[in-house]
Amino acid sequence: MTRGFGGSPRLAGRMTAQGWFQLVFALMILAVIVGAAAGAQVIAHTNRVTDRLLTQTRPAATEAARLENALVNQETGIRGYAGTGDPQFLEPYTEGRHEQAVAAARLRELFAGHPELLADLTAVEQAAQRWRLDYAEPVATSSPADAGSGADATVAVAGKALFDELRDRLAAQHDDLTAAVDRDTVDLASMRTTRTVVLSGILAAFLLIGVLLTVLMRRLVVAPLRYLTESSRRVAAGEFGSRIDAVGPSDIALVCEAVENMRHQIVTELESSRIQEGLSQQQAEELRRSNAELEQFAYVASHDLQEPLRKVASFCQLLDKRYGDQLDDRAKQYIDFAVDGAKRMQILINDLLTFSRVGRVSEGTEPVELDRTLDDALSALSASIEESGARIERPASLPRLVGEPTLLIMLWQNLIGNAIKFRAPDLAPVVRVSCAPGAEDEEWQFSVSDNGIGVATEFAEKVFVIFQRLHPRDAYGGTGIGLAVCKKIVEFHGGRIWIDTDHQHGTRLCFTLRADASAPPTPAQKETTA
């Protein structure tokens, strides 16, 4: 069963890390939506209460006070006119009636939707109407003399009783209106508290989701990745047997399984390589033993096998010398064939021995000045060069390489010797040696060109096969082993050799050799490269 971090193994095995984060973000979005809806509702209700308090309840209280002042002014004016008969006291009464009408109309607008307050306003207006009809209007319409002489005491008492009733209605209205203002104020405070609680809850939800997200990150991602990192480091340190378990969500568990499969593959390949290494050591030992046997065979071929050939050639020559006067021309020709065959067999065995020793019997590599190896090769070919009248063109300086001097001398000798041997009948040989940096780093490319008979394109590969000849033996001597030896020498030094088939009027042999990276080029070499 897959072991998980941050939840039950079964759930962690079913869900990916991305799934967990999507779930958390979905919860966050849901919390935002719920919080936004609740906050919007609370804010809307708060705005409604605030609007009602600012545009209805409190303005209504102001208008109610204005209405009460208008009624009090009316009562004061009537009482003054009744006591003095002075018409000036009727002005507050008249203005009060106007103020009463305006305030009452405004209150009816503000009390819309509040039937209990409308009932209080109606009761106040009815009481004011009774006071005005039964007391105030009769007094206001009486003459100044009648009003100033003093009205009937009974009428004055009745008027006071009617206004006291009006005061009671105003007090009831004031109490109900104050209660409405208090209710709206309390409701507003409650809504503000609710708004604070909702916003705090949203903030707390965000903080909780943030903490949950951090915990999930640590348990579902950080912890499994830390375990995978530590396990990978143990394997990299050499503990190849340390198993890596699949931990965490399914996607991280898949990574763990991939790393574990890679570790298992590495262990398998390592065991296989160890087995192959053992087999390689065994094969190397067998190869060394085989080389020793081949070396012994080469020694036998160079000594024991050539002894019978020398005897055949010697006795044939003695036979011709002692009994030559008794033999006819055909017999002498047969003796010449036998001697020539024995000598050619000796040359063939020597060439074969030389070919087998290239790269197998080595004197060791060392830094080699190619100029010196070319000088030695030309010295060995001096007789052929002088006899043929050949002209050798060479660079001012050749680079220094790491190689075996003897083999490199043999390489130059075979290439230049072939260029002289396969010359055109009517031309003096011209052999040109060139050198340039190779296509790859730390590599030099060389070429040996001549103006000889050339090589057909279809034979460009065949000439490097041992004992392959393109011409009759009586036209050009040799055993056909020279270029095969050159190919083996070049490959021994890590290069390759080929014939440039695009070259016209002769043959151009190209080959590459690795450069000596430890030896910087001399000024002459730089000049040659340029």
C-alpha positions as CSV (number, residue, x, y, z in Angstrom):
1,M,0.0,0.0,0.0
2,T,1.3,3.5,-0.9
3,R,2.4,5.4,2.2
4,G,1.2,9.1,2.2
5,F,1.9,12.3,4.0
6,G,-0.9,14.5,5.3
7,G,-4.0,12.2,5.4
8,S,-4.9,8.6,5.1
9,P,-2.7,6.5,2.8
10,R,-5.7,5.5,0.7
11,L,-6.9,9.1,0.2
12,A,-3.3,10.3,-0.5
13,G,-2.9,7.5,-3.0
14,R,-6.0,8.5,-4.9
15,M,-5.5,12.2,-5.0
16,T,-2.7,14.1,-6.6
17,A,-1.0,17.1,-5.0
18,Q,-2.7,19.3,-7.6
19,G,-6.1,17.8,-6.6
20,W,-5.4,18.6,-2.9
21,F,-4.6,22.2,-3.8
22,Q,-7.6,22.5,-6.1
23,L,-9.8,21.3,-3.2
24,V,-8.3,23.9,-0.8
25,F,-8.7,26.6,-3.4
26,A,-12.3,25.5,-3.9
27,L,-12.9,25.8,-0.2
28,M,-11.3,29.2,-0.3
29,I,-13.6,30.3,-3.1
30,L,-16.6,28.9,-1.3
31,A,-15.6,30.8,1.8
32,V,-15.2,33.9,-0.2
33,I,-18.6,33.5,-1.8
34,V,-20.4,32.7,1.5
35,G,-18.5,35.5,3.3
36,A,-19.3,38.0,0.5
37,A,-23.0,37.0,0.5
38,A,-23.2,37.3,4.3
39,G,-21.3,40.6,4.3
40,A,-23.4,42.0,1.5
41,Q,-26.6,41.1,3.4
42,V,-25.3,42.6,6.6
43,I,-24.1,45.8,4.8
44,A,-27.4,46.1,2.9
45,H,-29.4,45.8,6.1
46,T,-27.0,48.3,7.9
47,N,-27.5,50.7,5.0
48,R,-31.3,50.3,5.3
49,V,-31.3,51.0,9.0
50,T,-28.9,53.9,8.5
51,D,-31.1,55.4,5.8
52,R,-34.2,54.9,7.9
53,L,-32.6,56.6,10.9
54,L,-31.1,59.5,8.9
55,T,-34.0,60.1,6.5
56,Q,-37.1,59.1,8.5
57,T,-36.8,58.6,12.2
58,R,-34.6,61.4,13.2
59,P,-36.2,64.0,10.8
60,A,-39.6,62.8,12.1
61,A,-38.5,63.6,15.6
62,T,-37.4,67.1,14.5
63,E,-40.8,67.6,12.7
64,A,-42.6,66.4,15.8
65,A,-40.8,68.9,17.9
66,R,-41.7,71.5,15.3
67,L,-45.4,70.4,15.5
68,E,-45.4,70.7,19.2
69,N,-43.8,74.2,19.1
70,A,-46.5,75.3,16.6
71,L,-49.3,74.1,18.9
72,V,-47.7,75.7,22.0
73,N,-47.4,79.0,20.0
74,Q,-51.1,78.8,19.2
75,E,-52.0,78.2,22.8
76,T,-49.8,81.0,23.9
77,G,-51.3,83.5,21.4
78,I,-54.9,82.6,22.3
79,R,-54.2,82.8,26.0
80,G,-52.5,86.3,25.5
81,Y,-55.4,87.6,23.3
82,A,-58.0,86.3,25.8
83,G,-56.2,88.1,28.6
84,T,-55.5,91.5,27.0
85,G,-57.7,91.7,23.9
86,D,-54.6,92.8,21.9
87,P,-54.8,91.5,18.3
88,Q,-51.0,91.2,18.2
89,F,-51.3,88.0,20.2
90,L,-53.2,86.4,17.4
91,E,-50.1,86.5,15.1
92,P,-48.4,83.5,16.9
93,Y,-51.7,81.7,16.7
94,T,-52.0,82.3,12.9
95,E,-48.3,81.4,12.3
96,G,-48.7,78.4,14.6
97,R,-51.6,77.0,12.5
98,H,-49.4,77.3,9.4
99,E,-46.5,75.7,11.0
100,Q,-48.8,72.9,12.3
101,A,-50.1,72.2,8.8
102,V,-46.6,72.0,7.3
103,A,-45.2,69.9,10.1
104,A,-48.2,67.5,10.0
105,A,-47.9,67.0,6.3
106,R,-44.2,66.3,6.6
107,L,-44.8,63.9,9.4
108,R,-47.3,61.9,7.3
109,E,-44.6,61.5,4.7
110,L,-42.0,60.4,7.2
111,F,-44.4,58.0,9.0
112,A,-45.2,56.1,5.9
113,G,-44.9,52.4,6.8
114,H,-45.2,53.1,10.5
115,P,-48.9,52.8,11.4
116,E,-48.5,53.3,15.1
117,L,-46.8,56.6,14.5
118,L,-49.4,57.6,12.0
119,A,-52.1,56.8,14.7
120,D,-50.3,59.0,17.2
121,L,-50.2,61.9,14.6
122,T,-53.9,61.4,13.9
123,A,-54.7,61.5,17.6
124,V,-52.7,64.7,18.0
125,E,-54.4,66.4,15.0
126,Q,-57.9,65.3,16.4
127,A,-57.1,66.7,19.8
128,A,-55.7,70.0,18.3
129,Q,-58.9,70.2,16.2
130,R,-61.1,69.9,19.2
131,W,-59.2,72.5,21.1
132,R,-59.3,74.8,18.2
133,L,-63.0,74.4,17.5
134,D,-64.2,74.3,21.1
135,Y,-62.0,77.0,22.5
136,A,-59.4,78.7,20.3
137,E,-61.6,79.7,17.4
138,P,-64.4,81.2,19.5
139,V,-61.8,83.3,21.4
140,A,-60.0,84.4,18.3
141,T,-63.2,85.5,16.6
142,S,-64.5,87.5,19.6
143,S,-64.1,91.2,19.7
144,P,-61.1,92.7,21.5
145,A,-63.4,94.2,24.1
146,D,-65.0,90.9,24.9
147,A,-61.7,89.1,24.9
148,G,-60.0,91.8,27.0
149,S,-62.9,91.8,29.5
150,G,-62.1,88.2,30.3
151,A,-64.0,85.2,29.1
152,D,-66.1,83.0,31.1
153,A,-64.0,81.1,33.6
154,T,-65.8,77.9,32.7
155,V,-64.8,78.3,29.0
156,A,-61.2,79.0,30.0
157,V,-61.1,75.9,32.2
158,A,-62.6,73.8,29.3
159,G,-60.0,75.2,26.9
160,K,-57.2,74.3,29.4
161,A,-58.5,70.8,29.7
162,L,-58.7,70.4,25.9
163,F,-55.0,71.6,25.5
164,D,-53.9,69.3,28.4
165,E,-55.5,66.4,26.4
166,L,-53.5,67.7,23.4
167,R,-50.3,67.7,25.5
168,D,-51.0,64.1,26.5
169,R,-51.3,63.1,22.8
170,L,-48.1,65.0,22.0
171,A,-46.3,63.2,24.9
172,A,-47.5,59.8,23.6
173,Q,-46.3,60.7,20.1
174,H,-43.0,61.8,21.5
175,D,-42.6,58.6,23.5
176,D,-43.4,56.4,20.5
177,L,-41.1,58.3,18.2
178,T,-38.3,58.2,20.8
179,A,-38.8,54.4,21.0
180,A,-38.6,54.1,17.2
181,V,-35.4,56.2,17.2
182,D,-33.9,54.0,20.0
183,R,-34.9,50.8,18.1
184,D,-33.2,52.0,14.9
185,T,-30.1,53.1,16.9
186,V,-29.9,49.7,18.6
187,D,-30.6,47.9,15.3
188,L,-27.8,49.9,13.6
189,A,-25.4,49.1,16.4
190,S,-26.3,45.4,16.2
191,M,-25.8,45.4,12.4
192,R,-22.4,47.1,12.8
193,T,-21.5,44.4,15.4
194,T,-22.7,41.7,13.0
195,R,-20.7,43.3,10.2
196,T,-17.6,43.2,12.3
197,V,-18.2,39.6,13.2
198,V,-18.7,38.6,9.6
199,L,-15.6,40.4,8.4
200,S,-13.6,38.9,11.2
201,G,-15.0,35.5,10.3
202,I,-14.0,35.9,6.7
203,L,-10.5,37.0,7.8
204,A,-10.3,34.1,10.2
205,A,-11.4,31.7,7.4
206,F,-8.7,33.0,5.1
207,L,-6.1,32.6,7.8
208,L,-7.3,29.1,8.5
209,I,-7.2,28.2,4.8
210,G,-3.7,29.7,4.6
211,V,-2.6,27.6,7.6
212,L,-4.2,24.5,6.0
213,L,-2.5,25.3,2.7
214,T,0.9,25.6,4.4
215,V,0.3,22.3,6.3
216,L,-0.7,20.5,3.0
217,M,2.3,22.0,1.2
218,R,4.6,20.7,3.9
219,R,3.0,17.2,4.3
220,L,2.0,16.6,0.7
221,V,4.9,18.2,-1.2
222,V,7.8,19.2,0.9
223,A,8.0,16.1,3.1
224,P,7.8,13.6,0.2
225,L,10.3,15.6,-1.9
226,R,12.7,15.8,1.0
227,Y,12.4,12.0,1.5
228,L,12.9,11.5,-2.3
229,T,16.0,13.8,-2.2
230,E,17.5,12.1,0.8
231,S,16.9,8.6,-0.7
232,S,18.4,9.7,-4.1
233,R,21.5,11.1,-2.3
234,R,21.9,7.8,-0.5
235,V,21.8,5.9,-3.8
236,A,24.2,8.4,-5.4
237,A,26.5,7.9,-2.4
238,G,26.7,4.2,-3.3
239,E,23.9,2.7,-1.2
240,F,22.4,1.0,-4.3
241,G,20.4,-1.4,-2.1
242,S,18.5,1.4,-0.4
243,R,14.9,1.0,-1.7
244,I,12.9,4.2,-2.5
245,D,9.2,3.8,-1.4
246,A,6.3,5.6,-3.2
247,V,5.2,8.3,-0.8
248,G,2.9,11.3,-1.0
249,P,0.1,12.0,-3.5
250,S,-0.3,9.9,-6.6
251,D,1.7,12.2,-8.9
252,I,4.7,12.5,-6.5
253,A,4.4,8.7,-5.8
254,L,4.7,8.2,-9.6
255,V,8.0,10.2,-9.5
256,C,9.2,8.0,-6.6
257,E,8.3,4.9,-8.5
258,A,10.2,6.2,-11.6
259,V,13.3,6.9,-9.4
260,E,13.0,3.5,-7.8
261,N,12.8,1.8,-11.3
262,M,15.8,3.8,-12.3
263,R,17.7,2.6,-9.2
264,H,16.7,-1.0,-9.9
265,Q,17.9,-0.6,-13.5
266,I,21.2,0.9,-12.3
267,V,21.6,-2.0,-9.9
268,T,20.9,-4.5,-12.6
269,E,23.2,-2.8,-15.1
270,L,25.9,-2.6,-12.4
271,E,25.7,-6.3,-11.6
272,S,25.8,-7.0,-15.4
273,S,28.8,-4.7,-15.8
274,R,30.6,-6.5,-13.0
275,I,29.9,-9.8,-14.7
276,Q,31.0,-8.3,-18.0
277,E,34.1,-6.9,-16.3
278,G,35.0,-10.4,-15.0
279,L,34.4,-11.8,-18.4
280,S,36.5,-9.0,-20.0
281,Q,39.4,-9.7,-17.6
282,Q,39.1,-13.3,-18.6
283,Q,39.0,-12.4,-22.3
284,A,41.9,-10.0,-21.8
285,E,43.9,-12.8,-20.3
286,E,43.0,-15.1,-23.1
287,L,43.9,-12.4,-25.6
288,R,47.3,-11.9,-24.0
289,R,47.9,-15.6,-24.2
290,S,46.8,-15.7,-27.8
291,N,49.1,-12.8,-28.6
292,A,52.0,-14.6,-27.0
293,E,51.2,-17.7,-29.1
294,L,50.9,-15.4,-32.2
295,E,54.2,-13.9,-31.4
296,Q,55.7,-17.4,-31.1
297,F,54.1,-18.2,-34.5
298,A,55.6,-15.1,-36.0
299,Y,59.0,-16.0,-34.8
300,V,58.6,-19.4,-36.3
301,A,57.4,-17.9,-39.6
302,S,60.3,-15.5,-39.7
303,H,62.9,-18.1,-39.0
304,D,61.9,-21.7,-39.5
305,L,59.6,-21.2,-42.5
306,Q,62.1,-19.2,-44.4
307,E,64.9,-21.8,-43.9
308,P,63.4,-24.3,-46.4
309,L,62.8,-21.4,-48.9
310,R,66.5,-20.4,-48.7
311,K,67.5,-24.1,-49.2
312,V,65.2,-24.3,-52.3
313,A,66.7,-21.2,-53.8
314,S,70.3,-22.2,-52.9
315,F,70.1,-25.7,-54.3
316,C,68.4,-24.5,-57.4
317,Q,71.2,-22.0,-58.0
318,L,73.8,-24.8,-57.3
319,L,72.0,-27.1,-59.7
320,D,72.1,-24.4,-62.4
321,K,75.8,-23.7,-61.7
322,R,77.0,-27.4,-61.7
323,Y,74.8,-28.9,-64.4
324,G,74.0,-25.8,-66.4
325,D,75.9,-27.0,-69.5
326,Q,73.9,-30.2,-69.5
327,L,70.5,-28.5,-69.3
328,D,68.5,-27.0,-72.1
329,D,66.9,-23.5,-72.0
330,R,63.5,-24.8,-70.7
331,A,65.2,-26.5,-67.8
332,K,67.1,-23.3,-66.9
333,Q,63.8,-21.4,-67.2
334,Y,62.2,-23.7,-64.7
335,I,65.1,-23.3,-62.3
336,D,64.8,-19.5,-62.6
337,F,61.0,-19.8,-61.8
338,A,61.7,-21.9,-58.7
339,V,64.4,-19.4,-57.5
340,D,62.1,-16.4,-58.1
341,G,59.2,-18.1,-56.4
342,A,61.2,-18.9,-53.3
343,K,62.5,-15.3,-53.1
344,R,59.1,-13.9,-53.5
345,M,57.8,-16.3,-50.8
346,Q,60.5,-15.0,-48.5
347,I,59.5,-11.3,-49.2
348,L,55.8,-12.2,-48.7
349,I,56.5,-13.9,-45.3
350,N,58.5,-10.8,-44.2
351,D,55.8,-8.4,-45.2
352,L,53.1,-10.5,-43.5
353,L,55.2,-10.6,-40.3
354,T,55.6,-6.8,-40.5
355,F,51.8,-6.4,-40.9
356,S,51.0,-8.6,-38.0
357,R,53.4,-6.7,-35.7
358,V,51.8,-3.3,-36.3
359,G,50.0,-2.2,-33.2
360,R,50.6,-5.5,-31.5
361,V,54.3,-5.3,-30.8
362,S,54.8,-1.7,-29.7
363,E,57.9,0.1,-28.5
364,G,55.7,2.7,-26.7
365,T,54.3,6.1,-27.7
366,E,56.1,9.3,-27.0
367,P,56.0,12.9,-28.3
368,V,57.3,12.7,-31.9
369,E,58.4,15.5,-34.2
370,L,56.9,14.5,-37.6
371,D,59.6,16.5,-39.4
372,R,62.2,14.0,-38.0
373,T,60.1,11.0,-39.0
374,L,59.7,12.4,-42.5
375,D,63.4,13.0,-42.8
376,D,64.2,9.4,-41.8
377,A,61.7,8.1,-44.4
378,L,63.1,10.2,-47.2
379,S,66.6,9.1,-46.2
380,A,65.5,5.5,-46.5
381,L,64.0,6.3,-49.9
382,S,67.0,8.4,-51.2
383,A,68.1,5.8,-53.7
384,S,64.6,5.6,-55.3
385,I,64.2,9.4,-55.2
386,E,67.6,9.8,-56.9
387,E,66.9,7.1,-59.5
388,S,63.5,8.4,-60.5
389,G,64.4,12.1,-60.3
390,A,61.5,12.7,-57.9
391,R,60.8,16.1,-56.4
392,I,59.5,16.1,-52.8
393,E,57.5,19.2,-51.7
394,R,56.9,19.4,-47.9
395,P,55.7,22.1,-45.4
396,A,58.1,24.3,-43.7
397,S,57.3,22.5,-40.4
398,L,55.1,19.7,-39.3
399,P,53.5,19.4,-35.9
400,R,54.5,17.3,-32.9
401,L,52.3,14.4,-32.1
402,V,52.2,11.5,-29.6
403,G,52.9,8.3,-31.4
404,E,55.4,5.5,-32.1
405,P,58.3,6.9,-34.2
406,T,59.1,3.6,-36.0
407,L,55.5,3.2,-37.2
408,L,55.3,6.8,-38.3
409,I,58.5,6.5,-40.3
410,M,57.1,3.3,-41.9
411,L,53.9,5.3,-42.7
412,W,55.7,8.1,-44.6
413,Q,58.0,5.6,-46.3
414,N,55.2,3.5,-47.7
415,L,53.1,6.5,-48.8
416,I,56.0,8.3,-50.5
417,G,57.5,5.1,-51.9
418,N,54.1,4.2,-53.5
419,A,53.9,7.7,-55.0
420,I,57.4,7.2,-56.6
421,K,56.7,3.6,-57.7
422,F,53.4,4.3,-59.4
423,R,54.7,7.2,-61.4
424,A,53.6,8.0,-64.9
425,P,56.1,6.7,-67.5
426,D,56.8,10.0,-69.2
427,L,56.8,12.3,-66.1
428,A,59.3,12.8,-63.3
429,P,57.5,12.1,-60.0
430,V,56.3,15.2,-57.9
431,V,55.3,14.3,-54.4
432,R,53.6,17.0,-52.3
433,V,53.1,16.6,-48.5
434,S,50.6,18.9,-46.9
435,C,49.3,19.5,-43.3
436,A,46.3,21.4,-41.9
437,P,44.1,21.3,-38.8
438,G,41.5,18.5,-38.9
439,A,37.7,18.8,-38.8
440,E,37.6,17.7,-35.1
441,D,39.4,19.4,-32.2
442,E,42.9,18.2,-31.4
443,E,43.3,16.5,-34.8
444,W,45.6,17.1,-37.8
445,Q,44.9,16.2,-41.4
446,F,47.8,15.2,-43.7
447,S,47.9,14.4,-47.4
448,V,50.4,12.9,-49.8
449,S,49.7,13.8,-53.5
450,D,51.5,12.8,-56.6
451,N,51.3,13.1,-60.4
452,G,51.3,9.4,-61.1
453,I,48.9,6.9,-62.7
454,G,46.2,7.5,-60.1
455,V,43.6,5.1,-58.6
456,A,40.2,4.5,-60.1
457,T,37.2,5.4,-57.9
458,E,35.9,1.9,-57.7
459,F,39.2,0.7,-56.2
460,A,39.4,3.5,-53.5
461,E,38.6,1.0,-50.8
462,K,40.1,-2.1,-52.3
463,V,43.7,-0.7,-52.2
464,F,43.7,-0.9,-48.3
465,V,42.9,-4.6,-48.3
466,I,45.9,-6.8,-47.6
467,F,47.5,-8.5,-50.7
468,Q,45.1,-6.6,-53.1
469,R,46.9,-5.7,-56.3
470,L,45.6,-3.5,-59.1
471,H,48.5,-4.2,-61.6
472,P,50.4,-7.2,-62.9
473,R,53.5,-8.2,-60.9
474,D,55.8,-7.7,-63.9
475,A,54.5,-4.1,-64.3
476,Y,54.9,-3.0,-60.7
477,G,56.6,-5.0,-58.0
478,G,55.5,-5.6,-54.4
479,T,53.2,-7.8,-52.5
480,G,50.2,-5.4,-52.2
481,I,50.6,-5.0,-48.5
482,G,51.9,-1.4,-48.2
483,L,48.6,0.5,-47.9
484,A,47.1,-2.1,-45.6
485,V,50.1,-1.5,-43.3
486,C,49.5,2.3,-43.6
487,K,45.8,1.9,-42.7
488,K,46.7,-0.2,-39.6
489,I,49.4,2.4,-38.5
490,V,47.0,5.3,-38.8
491,E,44.2,3.5,-37.0
492,F,46.7,2.5,-34.2
493,H,47.3,6.3,-33.7
494,G,43.5,7.0,-33.6
495,G,43.1,8.4,-37.1
496,R,41.6,7.3,-40.4
497,I,43.0,7.1,-44.0
498,W,41.3,7.4,-47.4
499,I,41.8,8.3,-51.0
500,D,40.6,11.7,-52.2
501,T,38.6,10.6,-55.3
502,D,38.1,14.2,-56.4
503,H,41.8,14.7,-57.0
504,Q,42.7,14.7,-60.7
505,H,46.0,13.9,-62.4
506,G,47.4,11.5,-59.9
507,T,46.6,10.2,-56.4
508,R,46.1,12.0,-53.2
509,L,46.1,9.9,-50.0
510,C,44.7,11.7,-46.9
511,F,44.9,10.6,-43.3
512,T,44.3,12.1,-39.8
513,L,46.3,11.8,-36.6
514,R,45.5,13.0,-33.1
515,A,47.3,16.1,-31.9
516,D,49.4,16.3,-28.8
517,A,47.1,18.5,-26.6
518,S,49.8,18.9,-24.0
519,A,52.3,20.5,-26.4
520,P,51.5,24.1,-27.6
521,P,52.1,24.7,-31.3
522,T,55.4,26.3,-32.3
523,P,55.5,29.5,-34.3
524,A,56.4,27.5,-37.3
525,Q,53.4,25.3,-36.8
526,K,51.1,28.3,-36.4
527,E,52.5,29.7,-39.7
528,T,51.9,26.3,-41.3
529,T,48.3,26.2,-40.0
530,A,47.7,29.7,-41.3
